[in-house]
Amino acid sequence: PPLQFRSMRVEDLEPIKALHEEWFPVRYSAAFYDAAVRERMVGTREPLHTIVAEDARTLEIVGLVTAQLTDAATCGDELFEPARDFRAEECSRVMYVLTLGSATRYRRRGIAKELLRRCVLRAEAEAGCGAVYLHVITYNDAAIEFYERNDFSRLREIADYYRIDGASHACYVYALFLSRARA
């Protein structure tokens, strides 16, 4: 379908929540959705970058990405420790992808790829932003293949990162280093 892209709006709350519940085993709080449709991080005034893909004919939301620009020094998981090509003096911030997905019946049509591309472009436009990074649960082979096809590199594994239905699960940290972050 022809697509149009825009930021999230307050009236997107229910469809966004339904899509997240379809896509992810992690259950997000009502506060997450409330903040997301207002383009703010939960409990802060920090901006949340959102891009919604919708069918231009029906206006149905068919995909979305949420991402946060954060300080590289305090991103919380020593992300860049194994990445020898990162130059901290040039890159003080990173873009963290919280969620990315496309509706099941719209998969394999390039929607997630386009959303990710737009997220990367937004990161590149931010002064001092050196990378886009994210976490992927280790058993999500489709997501792992998707990020690797889109030039993300696996940096490391974090044990017990997710807690789902009472069980702990590891994740991989993936990053795409932006051109100015390379040595």
C-alpha positions as CSV (number, residue, x, y, z in Angstrom):
1,P,0.0,0.0,0.0
2,P,1.1,3.6,-0.4
3,L,2.5,4.7,3.0
4,Q,2.7,8.0,4.8
5,F,4.9,8.7,7.8
6,R,4.3,11.0,10.7
7,S,4.9,11.3,14.5
8,M,2.6,9.6,17.0
9,R,-0.5,11.4,18.2
10,V,-2.6,11.1,21.3
11,E,-5.4,9.3,19.4
12,D,-2.9,6.6,18.4
13,L,-2.8,5.2,22.0
14,E,-5.0,2.2,21.5
15,P,-3.7,1.0,18.1
16,I,-0.1,1.5,19.3
17,K,-0.8,-0.5,22.4
18,A,-2.4,-3.3,20.4
19,L,0.5,-3.5,18.0
20,H,3.1,-3.6,20.8
21,E,1.2,-6.4,22.5
22,E,1.1,-8.3,19.2
23,W,4.9,-7.7,18.5
24,F,6.6,-8.0,21.9
25,P,6.6,-10.5,24.8
26,V,7.5,-7.6,27.1
27,R,4.4,-5.9,28.5
28,Y,4.8,-2.1,28.6
29,S,3.1,0.0,31.2
30,A,0.2,2.4,30.6
31,A,2.6,5.2,31.5
32,F,4.9,4.1,28.5
33,Y,2.0,4.4,26.0
34,D,0.8,7.6,27.6
35,A,4.2,9.2,27.3
36,A,4.9,7.7,23.8
37,V,1.9,9.3,22.2
38,R,3.0,12.6,23.7
39,E,6.6,12.0,22.4
40,R,8.1,12.1,25.9
41,M,10.0,9.5,27.9
42,V,8.2,8.0,30.8
43,G,8.7,10.1,33.9
44,T,10.8,12.8,32.2
45,R,10.5,15.7,29.9
46,E,13.0,14.2,27.6
47,P,11.8,13.8,24.0
48,L,10.9,10.5,22.5
49,H,11.4,10.2,18.8
50,T,8.4,8.5,17.1
51,I,7.7,7.6,13.5
52,V,4.4,6.0,12.5
53,A,3.9,4.4,9.1
54,E,0.3,4.3,8.1
55,D,-1.6,3.1,5.0
56,A,-2.3,6.3,3.0
57,R,-5.7,5.1,1.9
58,T,-7.1,3.6,5.2
59,L,-4.9,5.6,7.7
60,E,-4.4,2.2,9.5
61,I,-1.1,2.2,11.5
62,V,1.0,-0.5,9.9
63,G,4.4,0.1,11.7
64,L,6.2,2.3,14.1
65,V,9.5,3.0,15.7
66,T,10.2,4.7,19.1
67,A,13.7,5.9,19.9
68,Q,15.4,8.1,22.5
69,L,18.5,10.3,22.1
70,T,20.7,9.7,25.2
71,D,24.1,10.6,26.5
72,A,26.7,8.0,25.4
73,A,28.5,8.1,28.7
74,T,25.4,7.2,30.7
75,C,23.5,4.9,28.3
76,G,23.4,2.3,31.0
77,D,25.1,-0.8,29.8
78,E,28.6,0.0,28.9
79,L,27.5,-0.3,25.3
80,F,30.6,0.9,23.6
81,E,33.2,-0.9,25.7
82,P,33.9,-3.6,23.0
83,A,33.6,-1.2,20.1
84,R,37.1,-0.1,19.4
85,D,36.1,2.1,16.5
86,F,34.0,4.5,18.6
87,R,35.6,7.9,19.2
88,A,34.0,9.4,22.3
89,E,35.5,12.8,21.7
90,E,33.5,13.1,18.5
91,C,30.3,11.3,19.6
92,S,28.7,12.3,22.9
93,R,25.3,10.9,22.2
94,V,23.6,7.8,20.9
95,M,20.1,7.0,19.6
96,Y,18.5,4.1,21.5
97,V,15.7,2.2,19.6
98,L,13.1,1.2,22.2
99,T,10.7,-0.5,19.8
100,L,10.4,-1.2,16.1
101,G,7.7,-3.3,14.4
102,S,5.3,-3.7,11.5
103,A,1.8,-5.2,11.5
104,T,1.9,-9.0,10.8
105,R,0.0,-8.8,7.5
106,Y,2.3,-6.0,6.2
107,R,5.6,-7.7,6.9
108,R,8.2,-8.3,4.2
109,R,7.2,-5.1,2.4
110,G,10.1,-3.0,3.6
111,I,8.1,-1.0,6.2
112,A,10.4,-1.8,9.2
113,K,13.4,-1.1,7.0
114,E,12.1,2.3,6.0
115,L,11.2,3.1,9.6
116,L,14.7,2.2,10.7
117,R,16.2,4.2,7.9
118,R,14.2,7.3,9.0
119,C,15.3,6.7,12.6
120,V,19.0,6.5,11.5
121,L,18.6,9.7,9.4
122,R,17.2,11.5,12.5
123,A,20.2,10.3,14.5
124,E,22.6,11.5,11.9
125,A,20.9,14.9,12.0
126,E,21.6,15.2,15.8
127,A,24.9,16.9,16.6
128,G,27.3,14.6,18.4
129,C,25.2,11.4,17.8
130,G,27.6,8.6,17.0
131,A,25.5,5.4,16.9
132,V,22.0,3.9,16.8
133,Y,21.7,1.0,19.2
134,L,19.1,-1.5,20.5
135,H,18.6,-4.7,22.4
136,V,17.2,-7.9,20.8
137,I,16.2,-11.0,22.8
138,T,18.5,-13.8,21.8
139,Y,15.8,-16.1,20.4
140,N,14.3,-13.6,18.0
141,D,16.1,-14.9,14.9
142,A,14.0,-12.8,12.5
143,A,14.9,-9.5,14.3
144,I,18.6,-10.5,14.5
145,E,18.7,-11.2,10.7
146,F,16.9,-8.0,10.0
147,Y,19.3,-5.8,12.0
148,E,22.3,-7.6,10.5
149,R,21.0,-7.1,7.0
150,N,20.7,-3.4,7.9
151,D,24.4,-3.1,8.8
152,F,24.0,-3.3,12.6
153,S,26.8,-5.2,14.4
154,R,26.3,-7.4,17.4
155,L,28.5,-6.0,20.2
156,R,27.8,-8.4,23.1
157,E,25.3,-10.5,25.0
158,I,23.7,-9.4,28.3
159,A,22.4,-12.3,30.5
160,D,19.1,-11.9,32.3
161,Y,18.2,-8.7,30.5
162,Y,14.5,-9.5,30.0
163,R,12.1,-11.0,32.5
164,I,9.1,-12.5,30.7
165,D,6.4,-14.6,32.4
166,G,8.7,-15.2,35.4
167,A,11.7,-16.4,33.2
168,S,14.9,-14.5,32.6
169,H,16.1,-14.1,29.0
170,A,19.4,-12.8,27.6
171,C,19.6,-10.1,24.9
172,Y,22.1,-9.0,22.3
173,V,23.2,-5.4,22.0
174,Y,23.3,-4.3,18.4
175,A,24.7,-1.0,17.1
176,L,25.0,0.9,13.8
177,F,27.9,3.3,14.1
178,L,27.3,6.5,12.1
179,S,30.1,7.6,9.8
180,R,31.4,10.3,12.0
181,A,31.9,7.7,14.9
182,R,34.3,5.5,12.9
183,A,38.0,5.8,13.4
